[in-house]
Structure formats: structure tokens, C-alpha cells
């Protein structure tokens, strides 16, 4: 019984140290660029990641609307009310 308790305690310590190690990796190393951006004085520069995502989203939307217009102009789009067999 005593050996089993020691194994369980060591196993719990091992797992907690793994999760603390993962937390340390993210908080102290992988999120360092975001901490640097947060510490900047300029609002515009500190939101560069948000602006990049916004620009990528706008470009993707423009591309997608162009593709939809191309299919609509070619007459390939089925505009009937029940365009799917399950409707």
C-alpha cells in the first residue's frame, strides 16, 4: 500500500510538472512578441496583428466575391428555389 501511494504521488508530481512546463513555455517564450506589442506606446503599432488579420480577411472576401461573380456571369449557378435534392 505504501509503495502504491508513493507511485501515485510521484505520478501526480510528474504530470503537474509537465503542465507547469507547458505553461512556462507559452507564457515566457512563445507569447513574448505579444508582450512586446502590448508594451508599446502607440495604439496603431500595438494592434499590428489585428490589422494583418483584418487585411487578410478583406482580401479573402474580395477574392471570394470575384469568384461568385464569375460563376454568376457564366450562368453556372443554380438559382432555383429548391436547388438541392433534399429541399
DRENBASE-390468 format. One record per residue: residue number from 1; residue in three letters; x, y, z of N, C-alpha, C, CB in turn. Coordinates in steps of 0.02 Angstrom, whole numbers, plus 50000, padded with zeros to 5 digits. Glycine has a CB too. Layout:
BEGIN
<num = NUM	residu = ALA	n_east = X	n_north = Y	n_up = Z	ca_east = X	ca_north = Y	ca_up = Z	c_east = X	c_north = Y	c_up = Z	cb_east = X	cb_north = Y	cb_up = Z> .
...
***
This chain:
BEGIN
<num = 1	residu = UNK	n_east = 50041	n_north = 49940	n_up = 50000	ca_east = 50000	ca_north = 50000	ca_up = 50000	c_east = 50043	c_north = 50063	c_up = 50000	cb_east = 49953	cb_north = 50000	cb_up = 50060> .
<num = 2	residu = UNK	n_east = 50097	n_north = 50063	n_up = 50039	ca_east = 50140	ca_north = 50121	ca_up = 50043	c_east = 50176	c_north = 50135	c_up = 49977	cb_east = 50191	cb_north = 50111	cb_up = 50097> .
<num = 3	residu = UNK	n_east = 50197	n_north = 50081	n_up = 49942	ca_east = 50231	ca_north = 50089	ca_up = 49877	c_east = 50183	c_north = 50118	c_up = 49826	cb_east = 50258	cb_north = 50021	cb_up = 49853> .
<num = 4	residu = UNK	n_east = 50120	n_north = 50097	n_up = 49827	ca_east = 50070	ca_north = 50122	ca_up = 49781	c_east = 50057	c_north = 50197	c_up = 49793	cb_east = 50005	cb_north = 50082	cb_up = 49787> .
<num = 5	residu = UNK	n_east = 50056	n_north = 50217	n_up = 49856	ca_east = 50046	ca_north = 50288	ca_up = 49873	c_east = 50105	c_north = 50330	c_up = 49847	cb_east = 50038	cb_north = 50296	cb_up = 49948> .
<num = 6	residu = UNK	n_east = 50165	n_north = 50305	n_up = 49855	ca_east = 50225	ca_north = 50341	ca_up = 49831	c_east = 50223	c_north = 50348	c_up = 49756	cb_east = 50290	cb_north = 50306	cb_up = 49853> .
<num = 7	residu = UNK	n_east = 50203	n_north = 50294	n_up = 49720	ca_east = 50199	ca_north = 50296	ca_up = 49647	c_east = 50146	c_north = 50347	c_up = 49625	cb_east = 50183	cb_north = 50227	cb_up = 49619> .
<num = 8	residu = UNK	n_east = 50088	n_north = 50347	n_up = 49658	ca_east = 50035	ca_north = 50394	ca_up = 49640	c_east = 50056	c_north = 50465	c_up = 49653	cb_east = 49971	cb_north = 50378	cb_up = 49680> .
<num = 9	residu = UNK	n_east = 50091	n_north = 50477	n_up = 49708	ca_east = 50115	ca_north = 50545	ca_up = 49723	c_east = 50167	c_north = 50567	c_up = 49672	cb_east = 50144	cb_north = 50548	cb_up = 49794> .
<num = 10	residu = UNK	n_east = 50213	n_north = 50523	n_up = 49654	ca_east = 50264	ca_north = 50540	ca_up = 49604	c_east = 50232	c_north = 50551	c_up = 49536	cb_east = 50317	cb_north = 50485	cb_up = 49600> .
<num = 11	residu = UNK	n_east = 50182	n_north = 50512	n_up = 49519	ca_east = 50147	ca_north = 50519	ca_up = 49455	c_east = 50111	c_north = 50587	c_up = 49452	cb_east = 50097	cb_north = 50462	cb_up = 49444> .
<num = 12	residu = UNK	n_east = 50080	n_north = 50607	n_up = 49507	ca_east = 50045	ca_north = 50671	ca_up = 49510	c_east = 50096	c_north = 50728	c_up = 49503	cb_east = 50006	cb_north = 50679	cb_up = 49576> .
<num = 13	residu = UNK	n_east = 50153	n_north = 50722	n_up = 49535	ca_east = 50205	ca_north = 50774	ca_up = 49530	c_east = 50231	c_north = 50777	c_up = 49459	cb_east = 50262	cb_north = 50760	cb_up = 49580> .
<num = 14	residu = UNK	n_east = 50240	n_north = 50718	n_up = 49426	ca_east = 50265	ca_north = 50717	ca_up = 49358	c_east = 50217	c_north = 50753	c_up = 49311	cb_east = 50276	cb_north = 50645	cb_up = 49335> .
<num = 15	residu = UNK	n_east = 50152	n_north = 50737	n_up = 49316	ca_east = 50103	ca_north = 50768	ca_up = 49272	c_east = 50097	c_north = 50843	c_up = 49285	cb_east = 50036	cb_north = 50735	cb_up = 49280> .
<num = 16	residu = UNK	n_east = 50098	n_north = 50863	n_up = 49347	ca_east = 50093	ca_north = 50935	ca_up = 49361	c_east = 50154	c_north = 50972	c_up = 49336	cb_east = 50083	cb_north = 50947	cb_up = 49437> .
<num = 17	residu = UNK	n_east = 50213	n_north = 50940	n_up = 49340	ca_east = 50273	ca_north = 50974	ca_up = 49315	c_east = 50271	c_north = 50979	c_up = 49239	cb_east = 50336	cb_north = 50937	cb_up = 49337> .
<num = 18	residu = UNK	n_east = 50240	n_north = 50931	n_up = 49205	ca_east = 50233	ca_north = 50936	ca_up = 49132	c_east = 50188	c_north = 50995	c_up = 49114	cb_east = 50203	cb_north = 50870	cb_up = 49103> .
<num = 19	residu = UNK	n_east = 50132	n_north = 51002	n_up = 49148	ca_east = 50087	ca_north = 51057	ca_up = 49133	c_east = 50116	c_north = 51124	c_up = 49153	cb_east = 50020	cb_north = 51047	cb_up = 49168> .
<num = 20	residu = UNK	n_east = 50153	n_north = 51127	n_up = 49208	ca_east = 50187	ca_north = 51189	ca_up = 49226	c_east = 50241	c_north = 51206	c_up = 49175	cb_east = 50218	cb_north = 51184	cb_up = 49297> .
<num = 21	residu = UNK	n_east = 50274	n_north = 51156	n_up = 49147	ca_east = 50324	ca_north = 51168	ca_up = 49095	c_east = 50292	c_north = 51195	c_up = 49032	cb_east = 50361	cb_north = 51104	cb_up = 49080> .
<num = 22	residu = UNK	n_east = 50234	n_north = 51168	n_up = 49012	ca_east = 50199	ca_north = 51194	ca_up = 48954	c_east = 50177	c_north = 51266	c_up = 48965	cb_east = 50138	cb_north = 51149	cb_up = 48938> .
<num = 23	residu = UNK	n_east = 50152	n_north = 51280	n_up = 49025	ca_east = 50131	ca_north = 51349	ca_up = 49041	c_east = 50190	c_north = 51397	c_up = 49039	cb_east = 50097	cb_north = 51352	cb_up = 49110> .
<num = 24	residu = UNK	n_east = 50247	n_north = 51375	n_up = 49064	ca_east = 50307	ca_north = 51416	ca_up = 49063	c_east = 50330	c_north = 51429	c_up = 48992	cb_east = 50363	cb_north = 51383	cb_up = 49103> .
<num = 25	residu = UNK	n_east = 50328	n_north = 51378	n_up = 48950	ca_east = 50347	ca_north = 51386	ca_up = 48880	c_east = 50305	c_north = 51440	c_up = 48845	cb_east = 50341	cb_north = 51320	cb_up = 48842> .
<num = 26	residu = UNK	n_east = 50239	n_north = 51436	n_up = 48854	ca_east = 50196	ca_north = 51484	ca_up = 48821	c_east = 50202	c_north = 51554	c_up = 48851	cb_east = 50124	cb_north = 51461	cb_up = 48824> .
<num = 27	residu = UNK	n_east = 50201	n_north = 51559	n_up = 48917	ca_east = 50200	ca_north = 51625	ca_up = 48948	c_east = 50266	c_north = 51662	c_up = 48942	cb_east = 50183	cb_north = 51618	cb_up = 49021> .
<num = 28	residu = UNK	n_east = 50321	n_north = 51627	n_up = 48946	ca_east = 50386	ca_north = 51661	ca_up = 48947	c_east = 50422	c_north = 51664	c_up = 48880	cb_east = 50430	cb_north = 51628	cb_up = 48996> .
<num = 29	residu = UNK	n_east = 50403	n_north = 51621	n_up = 48832	ca_east = 50440	ca_north = 51619	ca_up = 48769	c_east = 50395	c_north = 51630	c_up = 48708	cb_east = 50475	cb_north = 51553	cb_up = 48763> .
<num = 30	residu = UNK	n_east = 50342	n_north = 51592	n_up = 48700	ca_east = 50302	ca_north = 51596	ca_up = 48639	c_east = 50258	c_north = 51658	c_up = 48635	cb_east = 50259	cb_north = 51536	cb_up = 48633> .
<num = 31	residu = UNK	n_east = 50238	n_north = 51686	n_up = 48692	ca_east = 50197	ca_north = 51747	ca_up = 48693	c_east = 50240	c_north = 51810	c_up = 48700	cb_east = 50146	cb_north = 51744	cb_up = 48749> .
<num = 32	residu = UNK	n_east = 50306	n_north = 51804	n_up = 48697	ca_east = 50349	ca_north = 51862	ca_up = 48705	c_east = 50336	c_north = 51916	c_up = 48652	cb_east = 50422	cb_north = 51840	cb_up = 48702> .
<num = 33	residu = UNK	n_east = 50326	n_north = 51898	n_up = 48588	ca_east = 50311	ca_north = 51952	ca_up = 48540	c_east = 50247	c_north = 51990	c_up = 48557	cb_east = 50305	cb_north = 51923	cb_up = 48470> .
<num = 34	residu = UNK	n_east = 50197	n_north = 51955	n_up = 48583	ca_east = 50135	ca_north = 51989	ca_up = 48602	c_east = 50145	c_north = 52034	c_up = 48663	cb_east = 50080	cb_north = 51939	cb_up = 48615> .
<num = 35	residu = UNK	n_east = 50188	n_north = 52013	n_up = 48709	ca_east = 50203	ca_north = 52056	ca_up = 48766	c_east = 50239	c_north = 52119	c_up = 48744	cb_east = 50245	cb_north = 52018	cb_up = 48818> .
<num = 36	residu = UNK	n_east = 50284	n_north = 52113	n_up = 48694	ca_east = 50318	ca_north = 52172	ca_up = 48668	c_east = 50269	c_north = 52219	c_up = 48634	cb_east = 50374	cb_north = 52151	cb_up = 48620> .
<num = 37	residu = UNK	n_east = 50222	n_north = 52191	n_up = 48596	ca_east = 50172	ca_north = 52233	ca_up = 48563	c_east = 50128	c_north = 52268	c_up = 48614	cb_east = 50130	cb_north = 52191	cb_up = 48515> .
<num = 38	residu = UNK	n_east = 50112	n_north = 52233	n_up = 48668	ca_east = 50069	ca_north = 52262	ca_up = 48720	c_east = 50103	c_north = 52320	c_up = 48756	cb_east = 50048	cb_north = 52209	cb_up = 48770> .
<num = 39	residu = UNK	n_east = 50169	n_north = 52316	n_up = 48762	ca_east = 50206	ca_north = 52367	ca_up = 48799	c_east = 50220	c_north = 52430	c_up = 48757	cb_east = 50271	cb_north = 52338	cb_up = 48824> .
<num = 40	residu = UNK	n_east = 50203	n_north = 52429	n_up = 48693	ca_east = 50216	ca_north = 52487	ca_up = 48651	c_east = 50170	c_north = 52545	c_up = 48670	cb_east = 50207	cb_north = 52469	cb_up = 48576> .
<num = 41	residu = UNK	n_east = 50193	n_north = 52605	n_up = 48657	ca_east = 50154	ca_north = 52665	ca_up = 48672	c_east = 50103	c_north = 52681	c_up = 48619	cb_east = 50201	cb_north = 52724	cb_up = 48682> .
<num = 42	residu = UNK	n_east = 50117	n_north = 52663	n_up = 48557	ca_east = 50072	ca_north = 52679	ca_up = 48501	c_east = 50017	c_north = 52627	c_up = 48495	cb_east = 50111	cb_north = 52685	cb_up = 48436> .
<num = 43	residu = UNK	n_east = 49955	n_north = 52650	n_up = 48493	ca_east = 49898	ca_north = 52604	ca_up = 48486	c_east = 49900	c_north = 52570	c_up = 48418	cb_east = 49833	cb_north = 52641	cb_up = 48495> .
<num = 44	residu = UNK	n_east = 49919	n_north = 52607	n_up = 48366	ca_east = 49919	ca_north = 52581	ca_up = 48298	c_east = 49971	c_north = 52525	c_up = 48291	cb_east = 49933	cb_north = 52636	cb_up = 48248> .
<num = 45	residu = UNK	n_east = 50030	n_north = 52535	n_up = 48320	ca_east = 50082	ca_north = 52483	ca_up = 48314	c_east = 50066	c_north = 52423	c_up = 48357	cb_east = 50150	cb_north = 52513	cb_up = 48333> .
<num = 46	residu = UNK	n_east = 50035	n_north = 52433	n_up = 48414	ca_east = 50021	ca_north = 52376	ca_up = 48458	c_east = 49965	c_north = 52332	c_up = 48431	cb_east = 50004	cb_north = 52401	cb_up = 48527> .
<num = 47	residu = UNK	n_east = 49926	n_north = 52357	n_up = 48383	ca_east = 49873	ca_north = 52317	ca_up = 48353	c_east = 49891	c_north = 52292	c_up = 48283	cb_east = 49810	cb_north = 52358	cb_up = 48350> .
<num = 48	residu = UNK	n_east = 49955	n_north = 52284	n_up = 48269	ca_east = 49976	ca_north = 52262	ca_up = 48202	c_east = 49949	c_north = 52193	c_up = 48185	cb_east = 50052	cb_north = 52263	cb_up = 48197> .
<num = 49	residu = UNK	n_east = 49947	n_north = 52148	n_up = 48233	ca_east = 49921	ca_north = 52080	ca_up = 48220	c_east = 49847	c_north = 52084	c_up = 48201	cb_east = 49931	cb_north = 52034	cb_up = 48282> .
<num = 50	residu = UNK	n_east = 49809	n_north = 52126	n_up = 48235	ca_east = 49738	ca_north = 52134	ca_up = 48218	c_east = 49731	c_north = 52163	c_up = 48148	cb_east = 49703	cb_north = 52179	cb_up = 48269> .
<num = 51	residu = UNK	n_east = 49773	n_north = 52212	n_up = 48131	ca_east = 49768	ca_north = 52242	ca_up = 48065	c_east = 49787	c_north = 52191	c_up = 48010	cb_east = 49814	cb_north = 52303	cb_up = 48060> .
<num = 52	residu = UNK	n_east = 49836	n_north = 52149	n_up = 48024	ca_east = 49855	ca_north = 52097	ca_up = 47975	c_east = 49797	c_north = 52049	c_up = 47963	cb_east = 49917	cb_north = 52059	cb_up = 47998> .
<num = 53	residu = UNK	n_east = 49764	n_north = 52027	n_up = 48017	ca_east = 49706	ca_north = 51982	ca_up = 48009	c_east = 49650	c_north = 52017	c_up = 47971	cb_east = 49682	cb_north = 51958	cb_up = 48077> .
<num = 54	residu = UNK	n_east = 49639	n_north = 52080	n_up = 47985	ca_east = 49587	ca_north = 52118	ca_up = 47950	c_east = 49602	c_north = 52123	c_up = 47876	cb_east = 49581	cb_north = 52189	cb_up = 47980> .
<num = 55	residu = UNK	n_east = 49663	n_north = 52139	n_up = 47858	ca_east = 49682	ca_north = 52145	ca_up = 47787	c_east = 49676	c_north = 52078	c_up = 47751	cb_east = 49754	cb_north = 52172	cb_up = 47780> .
<num = 56	residu = UNK	n_east = 49697	n_north = 52024	n_up = 47784	ca_east = 49691	ca_north = 51958	ca_up = 47754	c_east = 49617	c_north = 51941	c_up = 47743	cb_east = 49725	cb_north = 51904	cb_up = 47798> .
<num = 57	residu = UNK	n_east = 49574	n_north = 51957	n_up = 47791	ca_east = 49503	ca_north = 51944	ca_up = 47784	c_east = 49471	c_north = 51984	c_up = 47727	cb_east = 49467	cb_north = 51960	cb_up = 47849> .
<num = 58	residu = UNK	n_east = 49491	n_north = 52047	n_up = 47720	ca_east = 49465	ca_north = 52089	ca_up = 47666	c_east = 49487	c_north = 52062	c_up = 47598	cb_east = 49488	cb_north = 52162	cb_up = 47674> .
<num = 59	residu = UNK	n_east = 49549	n_north = 52042	n_up = 47592	ca_east = 49574	ca_north = 52014	ca_up = 47529	c_east = 49538	c_north = 51949	c_up = 47513	cb_east = 49650	cb_north = 52002	cb_up = 47533> .
<num = 60	residu = UNK	n_east = 49528	n_north = 51906	n_up = 47562	ca_east = 49493	ca_north = 51843	ca_up = 47550	c_east = 49420	c_north = 51856	c_up = 47530	cb_east = 49495	cb_north = 51799	cb_up = 47613> .
<num = 61	residu = UNK	n_east = 49388	n_north = 51905	n_up = 47561	ca_east = 49319	ca_north = 51921	ca_up = 47544	c_east = 49314	c_north = 51948	c_up = 47472	cb_east = 49290	cb_north = 51973	cb_up = 47593> .
<num = 62	residu = UNK	n_east = 49360	n_north = 51991	n_up = 47453	ca_east = 49359	ca_north = 52017	ca_up = 47384	c_east = 49370	c_north = 51961	c_up = 47334	cb_east = 49414	cb_north = 52072	cb_up = 47376> .
<num = 63	residu = UNK	n_east = 49417	n_north = 51916	n_up = 47349	ca_east = 49429	ca_north = 51860	ca_up = 47304	c_east = 49366	c_north = 51816	c_up = 47299	cb_east = 49489	cb_north = 51818	cb_up = 47329> .
<num = 64	residu = UNK	n_east = 49334	n_north = 51801	n_up = 47356	ca_east = 49276	ca_north = 51758	ca_up = 47355	c_east = 49218	c_north = 51790	c_up = 47318	cb_east = 49255	cb_north = 51742	cb_up = 47427> .
<num = 65	residu = UNK	n_east = 49207	n_north = 51855	n_up = 47326	ca_east = 49154	ca_north = 51889	ca_up = 47289	c_east = 49168	c_north = 51888	c_up = 47214	cb_east = 49146	cb_north = 51962	cb_up = 47314> .
<num = 66	residu = UNK	n_east = 49232	n_north = 51894	n_up = 47195	ca_east = 49250	ca_north = 51890	ca_up = 47125	c_east = 49235	c_north = 51820	c_up = 47096	cb_east = 49324	cb_north = 51906	cb_up = 47116> .
<num = 67	residu = UNK	n_east = 49250	n_north = 51769	n_up = 47134	ca_east = 49234	ca_north = 51701	ca_up = 47112	c_east = 49159	c_north = 51690	c_up = 47105	cb_east = 49264	cb_north = 51649	cb_up = 47161> .
<num = 68	residu = UNK	n_east = 49120	n_north = 51716	n_up = 47153	ca_east = 49048	ca_north = 51709	ca_up = 47148	c_east = 49020	c_north = 51747	c_up = 47088	cb_east = 49015	cb_north = 51735	cb_up = 47212> .
<num = 69	residu = UNK	n_east = 49048	n_north = 51805	n_up = 47073	ca_east = 49025	ca_north = 51844	ca_up = 47015	c_east = 49043	c_north = 51807	c_up = 46950	cb_east = 49057	cb_north = 51914	cb_up = 47015> .
<num = 70	residu = UNK	n_east = 49102	n_north = 51776	n_up = 46949	ca_east = 49123	ca_north = 51739	ca_up = 46889	c_east = 49074	c_north = 51682	c_up = 46874	cb_east = 49195	cb_north = 51712	cb_up = 46897> .
<num = 71	residu = UNK	n_east = 49055	n_north = 51644	n_up = 46925	ca_east = 49007	ca_north = 51589	ca_up = 46916	c_east = 48938	c_north = 51615	c_up = 46898	cb_east = 49004	cb_north = 51545	cb_up = 46978> .
<num = 72	residu = UNK	n_east = 48919	n_north = 51672	n_up = 46927	ca_east = 48854	ca_north = 51701	ca_up = 46912	c_east = 48851	c_north = 51726	c_up = 46840	cb_east = 48838	cb_north = 51758	cb_up = 46961> .
<num = 73	residu = UNK	n_east = 48905	n_north = 51757	n_up = 46816	ca_east = 48907	ca_north = 51783	ca_up = 46748	c_east = 48907	c_north = 51727	c_up = 46696	cb_east = 48968	cb_north = 51827	cb_up = 46738> .
<num = 74	residu = UNK	n_east = 48937	n_north = 51669	n_up = 46713	ca_east = 48939	ca_north = 51613	ca_up = 46666	c_east = 48873	c_north = 51574	c_up = 46666	cb_east = 48996	cb_north = 51566	cb_up = 46684> .
<num = 75	residu = UNK	n_east = 48828	n_north = 51588	n_up = 46712	ca_east = 48764	ca_north = 51553	ca_up = 46715	c_east = 48769	c_north = 51484	c_up = 46745	cb_east = 48734	cb_north = 51549	cb_up = 46646> .
<num = 76	residu = UNK	n_east = 48823	n_north = 51469	n_up = 46780	ca_east = 48833	ca_north = 51403	ca_up = 46810	c_east = 48798	c_north = 51395	c_up = 46876	cb_east = 48907	cb_north = 51390	cb_up = 46818> .
<num = 77	residu = UNK	n_east = 48774	n_north = 51449	n_up = 46905	ca_east = 48743	ca_north = 51445	ca_up = 46971	c_east = 48669	c_north = 51427	c_up = 46964	cb_east = 48750	cb_north = 51511	cb_up = 47009> .
<num = 78	residu = UNK	n_east = 48648	n_north = 51377	n_up = 47003	ca_east = 48578	ca_north = 51356	ca_up = 47003	c_east = 48539	c_north = 51402	c_up = 47050	cb_east = 48571	cb_north = 51281	cb_up = 47024> .
<num = 79	residu = UNK	n_east = 48495	n_north = 51443	n_up = 47021	ca_east = 48458	ca_north = 51492	ca_up = 47061	c_east = 48386	c_north = 51471	c_up = 47075	cb_east = 48459	cb_north = 51559	cb_up = 47027> .
<num = 80	residu = UNK	n_east = 48371	n_north = 51408	n_up = 47064	ca_east = 48303	ca_north = 51385	ca_up = 47077	c_east = 48291	c_north = 51382	c_up = 47152	cb_east = 48290	cb_north = 51315	cb_up = 47045> .
<num = 81	residu = UNK	n_east = 48227	n_north = 51381	n_up = 47171	ca_east = 48209	ca_north = 51383	ca_up = 47242	c_east = 48234	c_north = 51321	c_up = 47278	cb_east = 48134	cb_north = 51390	cb_up = 47251> .
<num = 82	residu = UNK	n_east = 48226	n_north = 51263	n_up = 47247	ca_east = 48250	ca_north = 51201	ca_up = 47279	c_east = 48309	c_north = 51175	c_up = 47238	cb_east = 48193	cb_north = 51147	cb_up = 47283> .
<num = 83	residu = UNK	n_east = 48366	n_north = 51205	n_up = 47248	ca_east = 48425	ca_north = 51187	ca_up = 47208	c_east = 48456	c_north = 51122	c_up = 47231	cb_east = 48476	cb_north = 51242	cb_up = 47211> .
<num = 84	residu = UNK	n_east = 48438	n_north = 51099	n_up = 47291	ca_east = 48463	ca_north = 51036	ca_up = 47316	c_east = 48409	c_north = 50984	c_up = 47318	cb_east = 48494	cb_north = 51044	cb_up = 47386> .
<num = 85	residu = UNK	n_east = 48428	n_north = 50921	n_up = 47310	ca_east = 48378	ca_north = 50868	ca_up = 47307	c_east = 48344	c_north = 50857	c_up = 47375	cb_east = 48411	cb_north = 50802	cb_up = 47284> .
<num = 86	residu = UNK	n_east = 48377	n_north = 50875	n_up = 47428	ca_east = 48347	ca_north = 50864	ca_up = 47494	c_east = 48298	c_north = 50919	c_up = 47514	cb_east = 48401	cb_north = 50857	cb_up = 47545> .
<num = 87	residu = UNK	n_east = 48292	n_north = 50971	n_up = 47475	ca_east = 48245	ca_north = 51025	ca_up = 47492	c_east = 48178	c_north = 51008	c_up = 47465	cb_east = 48268	cb_north = 51093	cb_up = 47466> .
***
